[in-house]
Amino acid sequence: MKEEEKKIRLEKLTCRRLDRLRWLKSCCEQAIKCAQETLKKIDSEGLNNNYSCNHDIQKWSERIHRTSYELWLLSDVQRLVEDGVEKITVVVEEEPDKKQILSIPKEKNETN
């Protein structure tokens, strides 16, 4: 890999990482906001409030998790580019065959 090409790739990776970092911060702020709102409801309404199982905190925490994972991957890719690696071989492990569920018909009772 030529130095100029390497420099361009590293700049693109850095921009992507900064973008993801800003998104991660935003998601964290939203998760904190959701948690603070819930704490206020707990303090003010206690058991009289209707607490939803579809709480927004789950959405934000999943986004935090995915973005953190992406940042981790991007940092690995950046290290590979810095080392001049042009091609990466990826081995994908396939899921083992799912167990088949067999339904066995009931035998008729002889008295029927």
KERO-330356 format. One record per residue (C-alpha): residue number from 1; residue in three letters; x, y, z. Coordinates in pm, 1 decimal, decimal comma. Layout:
<recs>
@pos NUM code Ala X X Y Y Z Z $
...
</recs>
This chain:
<recs>
@pos 1 code Met X 0,0 Y 0,0 Z 0,0 $
@pos 2 code Lys X 136,5 Y 337,5 Z -98,3 $
@pos 3 code Glu X 187,9 Y 597,7 Z 172,4 $
@pos 4 code Glu X -59,6 Y 840,0 Z 13,2 $
@pos 5 code Glu X -327,1 Y 570,8 Z -6,7 $
@pos 6 code Lys X -254,6 Y 470,0 Z 352,0 $
@pos 7 code Lys X -288,6 Y 833,7 Z 464,2 $
@pos 8 code Ile X -627,1 Y 869,6 Z 288,3 $
@pos 9 code Arg X -757,2 Y 548,5 Z 445,5 $
@pos 10 code Leu X -642,9 Y 656,3 Z 790,7 $
@pos 11 code Glu X -813,1 Y 995,9 Z 750,2 $
@pos 12 code Lys X -1139,8 Y 826,1 Z 648,6 $
@pos 13 code Leu X -1116,9 Y 589,3 Z 944,3 $
@pos 14 code Thr X -1046,3 Y 875,7 Z 1183,0 $
@pos 15 code Cys X -1346,8 Y 1071,2 Z 1052,3 $
@pos 16 code Arg X -1569,1 Y 764,7 Z 1092,1 $
@pos 17 code Arg X -1441,1 Y 700,3 Z 1444,1 $
@pos 18 code Leu X -1502,5 Y 1062,8 Z 1544,4 $
@pos 19 code Asp X -1853,5 Y 1045,7 Z 1399,7 $
@pos 20 code Arg X -1926,4 Y 725,5 Z 1593,5 $
@pos 21 code Leu X -1777,2 Y 876,4 Z 1910,0 $
@pos 22 code Arg X -2011,7 Y 1176,3 Z 1884,8 $
@pos 23 code Trp X -2304,3 Y 939,4 Z 1830,2 $
@pos 24 code Leu X -2197,2 Y 731,8 Z 2132,0 $
@pos 25 code Lys X -2188,5 Y 1042,9 Z 2349,0 $
@pos 26 code Ser X -2534,5 Y 1145,2 Z 2228,0 $
@pos 27 code Cys X -2674,1 Y 797,9 Z 2302,3 $
@pos 28 code Cys X -2522,7 Y 803,5 Z 2650,8 $
@pos 29 code Glu X -2679,4 Y 1142,9 Z 2717,5 $
@pos 30 code Gln X -3019,2 Y 1012,8 Z 2603,0 $
@pos 31 code Ala X -2988,1 Y 703,7 Z 2823,0 $
@pos 32 code Ile X -2906,8 Y 925,8 Z 3122,4 $
@pos 33 code Lys X -3204,7 Y 1149,2 Z 3040,9 $
@pos 34 code Cys X -3438,4 Y 845,7 Z 3025,3 $
@pos 35 code Ala X -3303,4 Y 714,2 Z 3354,0 $
@pos 36 code Gln X -3343,8 Y 1053,4 Z 3523,7 $
@pos 37 code Glu X -3703,7 Y 1083,8 Z 3399,3 $
@pos 38 code Thr X -3781,7 Y 737,4 Z 3532,5 $
@pos 39 code Leu X -3624,2 Y 821,9 Z 3869,5 $
@pos 40 code Lys X -3842,7 Y 1134,0 Z 3890,0 $
@pos 41 code Lys X -4153,7 Y 924,7 Z 3817,4 $
@pos 42 code Ile X -4053,5 Y 673,4 Z 4082,8 $
@pos 43 code Asp X -4003,4 Y 950,1 Z 4339,2 $
@pos 44 code Ser X -4321,4 Y 1139,0 Z 4252,3 $
@pos 45 code Glu X -4568,7 Y 863,3 Z 4159,5 $
@pos 46 code Gly X -4426,6 Y 541,2 Z 4300,1 $
@pos 47 code Leu X -4647,5 Y 241,7 Z 4226,7 $
@pos 48 code Asn X -4924,9 Y 462,0 Z 4088,5 $
@pos 49 code Asn X -4732,4 Y 514,4 Z 3763,6 $
@pos 50 code Asn X -4764,2 Y 285,6 Z 3462,1 $
@pos 51 code Tyr X -4410,7 Y 162,1 Z 3386,8 $
@pos 52 code Ser X -4375,0 Y 37,9 Z 3030,0 $
@pos 53 code Cys X -4185,6 Y -273,0 Z 2928,8 $
@pos 54 code Asn X -4101,5 Y -83,8 Z 2606,6 $
@pos 55 code His X -3889,3 Y 172,4 Z 2785,4 $
@pos 56 code Asp X -3666,8 Y 397,3 Z 2571,8 $
@pos 57 code Ile X -3367,2 Y 311,9 Z 2788,5 $
@pos 58 code Gln X -3345,7 Y -24,1 Z 2611,3 $
@pos 59 code Lys X -3326,5 Y 145,1 Z 2270,8 $
@pos 60 code Trp X -3049,7 Y 378,3 Z 2388,1 $
@pos 61 code Ser X -2852,5 Y 107,2 Z 2565,6 $
@pos 62 code Glu X -2864,1 Y -114,7 Z 2255,6 $
@pos 63 code Arg X -2737,5 Y 177,0 Z 2046,8 $
@pos 64 code Ile X -2460,0 Y 237,3 Z 2300,1 $
@pos 65 code His X -2360,0 Y -127,2 Z 2278,4 $
@pos 66 code Arg X -2360,1 Y -138,0 Z 1896,1 $
@pos 67 code Thr X -2169,1 Y 188,8 Z 1865,0 $
@pos 68 code Ser X -1908,2 Y 82,5 Z 2121,6 $
@pos 69 code Tyr X -1862,2 Y -241,0 Z 1928,0 $
@pos 70 code Glu X -1823,8 Y -47,9 Z 1601,6 $
@pos 71 code Leu X -1563,4 Y 180,2 Z 1759,7 $
@pos 72 code Trp X -1371,7 Y -124,0 Z 1877,7 $
@pos 73 code Leu X -1378,1 Y -275,2 Z 1528,3 $
@pos 74 code Leu X -1275,5 Y 51,5 Z 1365,5 $
@pos 75 code Ser X -976,1 Y 82,4 Z 1597,5 $
@pos 76 code Asp X -866,5 Y -268,1 Z 1494,6 $
@pos 77 code Val X -905,4 Y -179,6 Z 1127,4 $
@pos 78 code Gln X -705,1 Y 138,2 Z 1181,6 $
@pos 79 code Arg X -420,3 Y -62,5 Z 1336,6 $
@pos 80 code Leu X -424,0 Y -296,8 Z 1036,6 $
@pos 81 code Val X -407,2 Y -3,3 Z 793,7 $
@pos 82 code Glu X -121,6 Y 148,9 Z 994,9 $
@pos 83 code Asp X 61,0 Y -184,0 Z 964,9 $
@pos 84 code Gly X 4,0 Y -181,1 Z 586,3 $
@pos 85 code Val X -231,8 Y -479,7 Z 573,9 $
@pos 86 code Glu X -430,4 Y -462,3 Z 250,5 $
@pos 87 code Lys X -636,2 Y -777,1 Z 271,0 $
@pos 88 code Ile X -794,2 Y -946,4 Z 570,6 $
@pos 89 code Thr X -899,9 Y -1308,2 Z 573,1 $
@pos 90 code Val X -1213,0 Y -1365,1 Z 776,3 $
@pos 91 code Val X -1323,7 Y -1707,7 Z 891,4 $
@pos 92 code Val X -1695,9 Y -1730,9 Z 954,9 $
@pos 93 code Glu X -1818,0 Y -2007,7 Z 1176,8 $
@pos 94 code Glu X -2157,2 Y -2134,1 Z 1075,5 $
@pos 95 code Glu X -2419,2 Y -2212,0 Z 1332,9 $
@pos 96 code Pro X -2459,3 Y -2579,4 Z 1408,8 $
@pos 97 code Asp X -2769,6 Y -2735,0 Z 1260,2 $
@pos 98 code Lys X -3073,7 Y -2652,9 Z 1463,8 $
@pos 99 code Lys X -3236,4 Y -2950,2 Z 1626,4 $
@pos 100 code Gln X -3539,1 Y -3064,1 Z 1440,7 $
@pos 101 code Ile X -3856,1 Y -3094,7 Z 1640,2 $
@pos 102 code Leu X -4048,1 Y -3403,3 Z 1545,7 $
@pos 103 code Ser X -4414,1 Y -3438,3 Z 1616,3 $
@pos 104 code Ile X -4521,6 Y -3791,1 Z 1675,5 $
@pos 105 code Pro X -4889,7 Y -3856,1 Z 1613,9 $
@pos 106 code Lys X -5081,3 Y -4004,8 Z 1902,5 $
@pos 107 code Glu X -5179,3 Y -4363,5 Z 1862,5 $
@pos 108 code Lys X -5547,2 Y -4431,7 Z 1873,9 $
@pos 109 code Asn X -5668,8 Y -4599,1 Z 2184,9 $
@pos 110 code Glu X -5794,4 Y -4950,5 Z 2110,1 $
@pos 111 code Thr X -6115,4 Y -4884,2 Z 2301,2 $
@pos 112 code Asn X -6214,9 Y -4594,2 Z 2071,1 $
</recs>
